[in-house]
């Protein structure tokens, strides 16, 4: 058999390292298409001149371009037969990615847990994105519910002990980054690190209606071949599940209104796709400031944010019900660190 049916839960072994196929060279085309798919407009990722004034060699690719590219490489080996991508944790951006860089991915299986129904299980992997020089540019953990294909004995349950957050001392600040002469007018908003208070909540106001065509374009752009995203016959309801990364990028772009100066994502503390998103849903977003930290880079502070994406009609800042479960309107709950001028 020459075709690849994808891995099922029983095909994973604790500790194994998987080298994912098909490296990808990123160019300005990916940036242009990313900005066409999402209302992304953070200045550092839009202007070479702005980035150079901030001490970088030029405008890097958006952080989530790197994330989607690295993630997409893993899909044929990790989540081709996924029921759902459940969550993320302990993620760090380790170096900027520039046009012309080539990325590949590798993952290590760090946890396994068969579900009580015996028909599926959860696979935990730590994934690294590596550039053409062998330098790691991104690492993160994710866990995925994967179907079983054979009636096999359940493996020993191993659930990795992950830190609840990436501590500020583990944040990697891009070499040369300097916000001392940061241009707030060109960036679009005057708000700096000191203007945000822990516990503050921000309604980003704007919304974007998800279109089937745009979702499919994004799924193909990142070479994400998970069946639930592009094969309408894969679900009993005949609906294609919107790729979770599509919702992440929409919410991040919407957060510009109120967080235009949260320029660079440097860590992913936790993330959950709380409820499914489908074409026709209108996505809105709100943020909460969870923490703040100083950094050693001149003029650069770190801000920890909870970014929540919800369906249209949901009240802002309503995350969970009295039972502790996510409200049905919540699509995404993402906890991340970003760099912002002081």
Secondary structure, 3 states (H helix, E strand, C coil): CCCCCCCCHHHCCCCCEEECCCCEECCHHHHHHHHHHCCCCCHHHCCHHHHHHCCCCCCCCCHHHHHHHHHHHHHHHHCCCEEEEEEEEEEEECCCCCCCCEEEEEEEEEEEEECCCCCEEEEEEEEEEECCCCCEEEEEEEEEEEECCCCCCCCCCECCCCCCCCCHHHCCCCCCCCCCCCCHHHHCCCCCHHHCCCCCEEEEEEEEECCHHHHHHHHHHCCCCCHHHHCCCCCCCCCCCCCHHHHHHHHHHHCHHHHCCCCEEEEEEEEEECCCCCCCCEEEEEEEEEEEEECCCCCEEEEEEEEEEEECCCCCCCCECCCCCECCCEEEEEEEEEEEEC
